[in-house]
């Protein structure tokens, strides 16, 4: 004898209280998926716009100027212009030490020897250590000092 709450075991026959509705089943499944999708997966954050940082320094004074911009050319050109106007004592000898996009830019200078090095990295530590390495490599020796290490998002 079959129990009334269980389907019949006879092949091809269904329980009299259960009817199959494929459209209703599909709608129920779609509703379940759409409501749980919001619970399990957060929306991706909006992508941030690229930010650039650039630094220029004067060969004669070793003073520097840094700028931030939404374009690489804007950051580099403004850093050079402002360095030449404000930091070079009218010698207009500023050089670009580089730029970084969405990263840290570090610059190391050696005043006695005029050597310098720069590096961009997503890590401030890596940027600083690499800038020091290249300053020493290009003749600055132990007189190299990191004078700039900032992220492009800081302004």
Buried (B, 14 or more C-beta within 10 A) or exposed (E): EEEEEEEEEEEEEEEEEEEEEEEEEEEEEEEEEEEEEEEEEEEEEEEEEEBBBBBBBBEBBBBBBBBBBEBBEBBBBBBBBBBBEEBBEEEEBBEBBBBBBBBBBBBBBBBEBEBBBBBBBEEBEBBBBBBBBBBBEBEBEEBBBBBBBBBBEEE
